[in-house]
Amino acid sequence: MNNLKKILQKVVDYYKEVLTQDISYFPLPDVSLVAEHSEPAEMGRLLQLILGCAVRCEQQQEYIQIIMTMEESVQHVVMKAIQELMKKDNPTAFGTELSGDPEQQVKKLLEDLSELMSEKEALAQRCQELDLQVAVLLEERNSLLAENDVLTDRASQLDTFDDPSKPSGRKHSQLQQQLETLQEENFRLEAAKDDYRIHCEELEKQLIELQHRNDELTSLAEESRALKDELDVLRNCSDRVVMLEASVETYKRKLENLGDLKRQVKLLEENNMTYMQNSVSLEEELRKANAARAQLESYKRQVQDLHKKLSEETRRADNMAFEMKKLDEKHETVLKEKERIIIERDSLKEINEELLCSQAQQHQLSQSAIQTNLVLPDKLRTHQPLIQEVTKEPRTTSKALQTTLASVK
């Protein structure tokens, strides 16, 4: 508990002295509950304070990169904790600078941050190169100055160097020209050194500005993540509002339809009364139908009796049809006999005609029959027994044959 109290006091002092942030609005954790029962809520508050120190200290970039490597759900929880801790410190900070989609803004800020870090590293490397060049140029300058001093001493000792006709004079003139060249080079290097120093100072200023810009972008990224979380909450709220508005509209329509439902209820009540009356009438008709059912049973019995009679009549009709068929057969036989008799009649007519002819001939030739002893024709002789039979028994022939024979006689 004592250790936790010391840690809590140091964290609070860090907020006040280093971060210059008043956290009196934030409820401090109860370290006694943390030490005795490991209370999760109090432990979470303590860790939340430590997280706020981490994201705003000098090593904030390292901690932010570690947070960015976590899962998205963990990032949301961490950003929510940071937002809760920092919401009363600067509630409107960067509120007007962020616009558009918070995710795109965060991505853009992270890209700018990575570019600034790479530019910072390049500037630091360039500064190191310039320091090395300055050190090399200083060494060369020192060596040139030493050589210049040596040459000056030698020139003062040798008076013959002023005579250009001598080799020593020519060498002295060459050395003097080299000295002038080296001095010019030295002046040029010093000017370049000054330029590089000025440029290095400017780069250092830019580096400081970039660090400040990095800090601002980091805070903007944190703010954008917090705004993203708020945007998610607002989206959920908006969806819920849309659902509630739809429910309200549904209830309004139901209220509007309530009057129609009342009218429908009245109509249904009237229909119900009509149906009651119809049911009473139907009950009366049912009683009448029960009375008619007895009559129907008697009618059914009568119909059964009629069916029995019909079956008997049908059998009689079948018998009559059978007898009729027999009579048809007899009629056919009679018709055949009739045709046979008609044929015989025709043959008898021919015979009668022949007899008439023969009688006429007999009457003409009766006188000379004895003399000439003529013989009857074969055909007449052939029918002679028939003629005799006809003449003997005229009753057995038909009426037409009798009339014919009478006319013949």
PyMOL commands that set and color helices and strands:
alter all, ss='L'
color gray80, all
select helices_A, chain A and resi 2-17+31-37+40-54+60-68+72-86+102-157+159-162+167-365+369-372+378-392+394-396+399-408
alter helices_A, ss='H'
color red, helices_A
deselect
rebuild
show_as cartoon
